[in-house]
Amino acid sequence: MEKKAPVGFGKSALVFVLTFVFILSGILLFGTSAHMPLVLAGCVAAIVGVASGYKWNELEAGMSDTIKASAPAILIMLIIGMVIGTWMLGGIVPTMIYYGLTWISPKIFLVTACLLCTLVSTFTGSSWSTMGTVGVALMGVGSGLGVNPGMTCGAIISGAYFGDKMSPLSDTTNLAPAMAGTTVFSHMKHMVYTTTPSYIIAIIIYAVLGFSVVGENADLGTIDLYLETLSSNFNISPVMLIPPICVLLMVIFKVPAIPGLLGVAALGGIFAVVFQGAHLSQVLASAYTGVSMDTGVEAINKLVNRGGLSSMLDTIALILIALAFAGIVERTGMVHSIVEKILTHAKSDKAMMTTAVFSTLFTNFATGVQYVALVLPGRMFRETFRERNLHPKNLSRILEDVGTLCAPFCPWSTDGAFILGTLGVATAQYAPFMFFAMFNPIMSLICIWSGWTIQYMDPAQKNEDIIP
């Protein structure tokens, strides 16, 4: 098939300006979700694409390819809904909440939440799996301790996305170096310089917040009420911690994510029957529509009445719409046109790398898809970095510092939609407390403009960590 020229800069800029106008006006002025504004933006992008010489079947192919590439993530999301439902009914998440309220001091809760999610996400390589299991339990603990939901969610996201960025098991940790042209372990070692200080700063801020804000809000009477309600409605026992341990074993034995998560969802159903006295019909209902029960305490009802495959459908609808839009703008080269225009003004290496940072950020918000924010800038800047003798691991680090970590800041992104659907917290609530994701891009820019850790290729010797 003949390769067509990308849509021009003027038309591309118009599409993205209108996209942001549609979404922001829809959310701020009309109080609607991002679904219909994104549909409208997709229609505008398609009209501009056709007017620029692209055929509809080409745009349709672009949408299909983007959705197809993200199909495993969508399936995982549906299964996580099932896991939450059966783990609630099986008493697994309630047990985690119970022990969390018993063992965790309010003053160190935010630090503990971040560290725990860091551990789990590093083992699993998945931020979504971490938030859908441990994260849900920690939201319950935070509620019981009287912690601001935005703070709790921000700490959970910081820990969850640490593993998404740094674990060799993570898809983004493997995708970013593949797009830039370097090896995974060279990429991971290079990320340490921006990740470590950002993470330490985040932990310090969570500790300060814990001692200055959270500790004052803890209500011991409320905690006792939560503990009594949970123990009277569920069989609380250390045995209930077996499924979370199975998640870690699943990673150790390298069980693929989809069958592994289906297995722990089924295990939750078994625990519901054996330990909580549930009927098979209740298990099936919890897997599809989530848990529905009256514990006698409204706050506990909100904690446990959630989950189920169907709870993810609204979020998946937004994800599919965002993926369709991303497929159109990628196939028509709209992002490419805008970045190429900006790149013509980047004369120095520092300016060019800074352009890569903001291009990745722009792609994240323009398409709403984390993977696209890694792939498009990676493809576009790969040769430019090599022409300037810059080591590709500089580019792969930028892709992760910005593309991976900034995705939750976008309300209409697949990540923002998943967080809202799973943890029940809107972007505006948790974004001010995502300190790890907030400081990491800043550290990336500091490295670029100071020259610290910026690596150049040595033409005199063969670089084994550079992929042709």
C-alpha positions, 0 to 999 in steps of 0.5 A: 500500500502506498504510504501517504504524506502525514496530515499537515501541521495546521490541520493537525493542530486544529484537530488537537486544539478542538479535542482539548476544547471538547473534552475540557468543556464537556467535563468542566462546563457540562459535567459529562464524562470524556466519552462523548467529547472523545467521540466528537474529537474522533469524528473531527479527526476522521473528517480531516483525515479523509479531507487530506486524502486518506480513505475511510478503510485506512482510518478504520484499519488504524483504529483496528490495529490500535485496539488489537494491540491493546486487547490483552490489556482490556481483557486483563481489566475485565478479569481484574473486575472479576478478581475484585468481585470474588475477592470481596465475596470471599473475604480476601479484601475484607481481611486485608482491610481488617489487618491493615486497620489493625497493624498500620499506624495512621501516621505511616499509612501513606508511606506503607501504602506506597511501599507495599504497592511498590513491592507488589508492582515490582514483583508483578510488573503490572500497575493495574493488577497492583491497584486492582488487588492491593490498591482496593484493600488499601483504599478501604484501610485509608477510609477507615483511618480517615485519610483523604481518598486523593492522598491514599490513591496518590500513594497507591499510584506512586507505588504501583507505577514504580514497578510499571516503570522499573520492573523487568516484567513490565510491558512498558519497561520492555517497550520503551527500550525496544522503541528507542533501540537499546537493551532492557537492562541498560535502560533500567540502569539508566532510569535509576538516576531519575527514578531514585531521587524522585521516589525518595522525595515522594516517600518523604512527602508522604511521611510528612503528610502522615505525621502532620495531616493523616494522624490528626484525622484518625478516629479510633471509634470509627476504626473499631466500628469498621473492625467489628463490622468486618469481623461480623460479616466475614470470616476473617483469618490469616488463611484469607491471605493465601490468594495474594500470596498466590499472585506473587507465586504466579509471578515467580513461576512466570504464569501468563497474566490472563490465565493467572488472574483467572485462576486467582479470581476462581480461587476467590470464588472457592474461598467464598463458598468454603469460608464465607458460606456463599452459594455458587450463584452468589459467586457467579454474580460477584464475578459479573456484577460485583458484591451487593450486601448490607453490612449495617454500616454505610461506609463498609457497604461502599467498601465491599459493594464493588467489583465485577466484570460489568463494573469495568464496562464503562471504563472499557468503553472510554478506553476503546473510544480513546484507542480509536481516536489514537488509531486515527491520529497515528495512521494520518500522522497528525502527531508526527506533523506537530512534533516535526514542526517543533523539532525544526526549532530544536537546534541543540542536543538539550533543546532536542531532548527537551522536545522529546520530553514535551512531545511524549507528554503531548502524545499522552494527553492527545491520544490518552493511551500510554502505549502510544505515548511510548511508541510514537515519540520512540519511533520519531526521535530514534534516528534523531538521537543517533544522528546526534550521537546520543545513546538511545538509552537517553530516549528510552528513559525519557519515554518512561519518565514521561510516557509511563508516569504521566499517563494517570494525569490525563482524565480521559486516558486509559490509565485515568479511566481504569483508576476511576473505575477501580479505586473510585477516585477522580483524576482531579482528586488524586493528581495533586498527590502523585508525587513520584510521577510529578517529580520524575519528569522534572528530574529528567529535565534537570538531567538534560539541562545539567548534562548529568548522566546524559550518555553519548555513543562511543563510535570507537567501540561496539556498543552491545547495549545498542540495538540496530 
